[in-house]
Amino acid sequence: MHSRPFLVTAAVALTSVALLAAAITLGWLGPDVGRGANFCEAARDGLLKQPANTLSNAGFVVAGLLVAWHARTRTPGQVMSTSLATSYACVVVLLGPASAAMHATQSAWGGHLDMLSMYLVAGFAASYAWVRWARRGSRAFAVAYLACLLACELAGLWSEPIPVFLYAGNVAFGSLLVAAVVLETALWLRAETQRSIGFGFAALGALLVAFTIWVLSQNGWCDPHSLVQGHAAWHLLCAVAAYFLARLYASERRV
């Protein structure tokens, strides 16, 4: 058992949350431009413009720390390396402060951080699935990961609104997740490794419920002045999905 994965992830969590608190307090992210205002919750006075949508992002920090806690232990034949598991845990943690930056400030820079964190986790899932399916190594993973991030950033330059998904960046994020699901399914059917597939179904189920709530909360299921927000539920369920995806990764063993 090694404590390094948890210590590294905890350091990332503390640092990122501290930087977020400073950015909100000192106005580092710029003025309120209404970024994220289309996610129902009305802007309040005070430091947190959207308190429910902001604080619900703590779920990602908790999920990332849980992933790191499990990563302390490896079992014989486990496919995912400890360093890659630690990296994934850190990516999940960063989803929290990055998304909170947008909902707390409604600033343009907060919006950029929110989208970047989404690209990071979806790009990881798609790239890790691809290198295992293609039987490639860590260098190929790094190249694929960078390619996914670049593709998402380029897609995000499209400024015209898109029905249902709102932004082109959201379409890129969703496309990477779909690619990851397809490739993970192909890996399962190829049966070169063993895994606890129930974790995969749990992750997919949480994500589908989250997306349903995300759509409904923008189409009538909305009380702007309530602290019970559909978008906050989206955050919490996505954190659950990210955690179960990590458990799927950790359960994979060579036959």
N, C-alpha and C positions, 0 to 999 in steps of 0.2 A: 504494500500500500504506500502510495506517494502523496505527499501533501501539496506538491507544487501546482497541480492544476487548480486546486481551490484557492491557494494563496495568490496566484497570478490573476485569476478571475475576480477575486475579492478586491485586489488592488485596482483593477480596471473599473469595477463597480464604484468603489469609493472615489476614485479620481474623476470619473465621468459625472457622477452625481454632484460632487463638489464644484466642478466646472460649470455644470448646468445652473446650480444655485447662484454662483457668482455672475453668470451671464444674465440671468433673470433680474437679479438685484441691481446690477450695474448697467444694464441695457446694452450689453455687448452685441446682441443679435439684431439690433436696429428697431425701428418703429413698428407699431401695429399696422399692418397693411391688409388685415382681414384674412390672412392665409389660414385655412382650416375652418373658417367661419361657416362653410357649407356642411359641416358635420353636426348640425342641429344645435349644439349647446350655445346659448347666448353668452356673449362676452360680459364678464363681471368687472367691477372696479377692483383694484388691488393688484398684487403681483401675478396671480394666476388668472388669466383671462377665461380659461375653460377648466375649472377645477376637477370635474369628474373625468373629462377626457385626458387631463394631465396626470392626475394621481393614479389612474388605472394602469399607467405604464410601469408602475412598480412591479406588476406581474412579470414583465420581461426580466427585470433584475433578479427576482426570486427564482424564476425558471433557469436563468443562466447559472446562478449559484448552485442550484440543485444538479444541473448537468455537470458542473465542475466537481461537485461532491462525489457523484458516481464515478467520474473519470479518475479518481484517486486509485481505483482498483481495476486491474486488468485480469482477464481470464485467459487460459491457454487457447491459442488459435484465434484470438480476437483480431478482427480485420482492421478496425480503425486504430491508428496510433494515438498515444497519449497526447502528443503535441497537437495533432489535428482535433482531437476531442476538446482540448483546452482552447484552441482557436475558435471552435464553434461556440463554446460556452461564452467566450468574450463577445462574440458577435451578437448572441442573444441578449446579453446584458446591455450592450450598446443600443439595442432597439429601444430600450426604455427611456434613457435621457434624450436620445435623438428625437423620438416622437414627442416626448414631453416638451421639448424646446419649441415645437410648433404650436402645440395647444396652449402652452403657458403664455406665449408672447404674440402669437398670430403674426409673426414677422416673416419676411422673405427668407432670411437665413435659417430660421427655424424650419421652414418648409423644405429647404434644401437638405438639411440634416435628416429630417424625417424620411424623405425619399431615399437618400443615400443608405440609411440603415436598412430599409426594405430591400434595396438592391443587394446589400451585403449578405443578408440571410438567404434570399432566394438564389443568388448567384452561387453561394456555397452549396446549397442543396442540389442545384442542377449540375454543378461542376463535379461534386463528389460522386454523384450517381453516374455521370458520364465516364469518369476515369475508371471506375470499377467495371462498368459495362464494356468499355473498350480495352480493359486490362492494361491500363497505363499507370504511370507512377506519379510521384509528387511534383516533378517538374511540369508534367502535362496538366496536373490540377491547377498549379499556379497560373499557367498560360490561359487555361479555360476560364478560371475565375476572373482574371483581368479582362478577358474578352467579354464576359457577361456584364461586368461593371461598366465597361466602355459602351457596350450596346445599349444598356439601360440609360446611361447618361445622354447618349445621342437621341434615344427615343424621347427622353424628357424635354428635349429642345422644342418638340412640337407643342405649340401653345394653344391650338384649337381644342375646345372641349369635346369629349367623347362620351356618347350616351352610356349610361350605367357606370362605366369605369372612371368618368370625369377627366382624368389626365392620361396622356400617352405613357407616362412613367408607370402608372398603375397597370396598364396593359402589359408592359414589359415585365413587371414584377409577377403578374399572374401567369404570363407565358412561361417564365422560368420555373414556377412552381408546378405547372402542368407538365413540363418537360421532366422535372424531377420525379413526379408521380409515375409517368410512363416508364422511365428508365428503371425506377425501383421495382416496378411491377415486372419488367422484363428480367431483371436480376433474380427476382423471386422465382419466376417460372423457369429460368435457366438452371436453378438449383445447384450452382457450384459452391454455394456456401449455405450455412444454416442460420436462421434468424427467428426471432419471436415476432411473427408477422402481425400479431395482435397490436403491437405498439404502432405499426404502420397504419392499421385501420383506425386506431384511436386518434392519431395525428390527423389523418385525412378527415375523419368525422368532425373533429373539433374545428378544422379549417372550413369545412362546408357549412357548418352551423354559423360560424363567425361571418362568412361571406353573406349568408342569407340575412343575418341581422344587419350587416353593413348596408345592404341594399334597402331593406325595409326602413331603416332609420333615416334614409334620405327620400323616402316616398310615402310620407304620411305618418309613420310611426315615430313621432317626434314631439317632445315637450321641451322647448328651448330652456326653460327656467328650472327644470328638474335636475336633481343630482343623479337620477337614474337615466343613463344615456346608452343608447344602442351602440354608439361608437366606443364607449368605454367597455362594453361587453365584447366588442370586436377585439380590443386590445387583450383582454384577459383570456379569451378563447384562443387567440393566436399564440399567446404565451404557453398555453397548455399544449397546443399543436407542436410548438418548437421543442418543448420538453419531451414529448413522446417520440418525436423524430430522433432526438438524441438517444433515447432508450432503444429505438430500432437500430441505430448505428452500433451502439454498444453491444447489442445482442448478436451481431453478425460474427460468425466464426467459420473458419475454414474447415471443410469436410475432411 
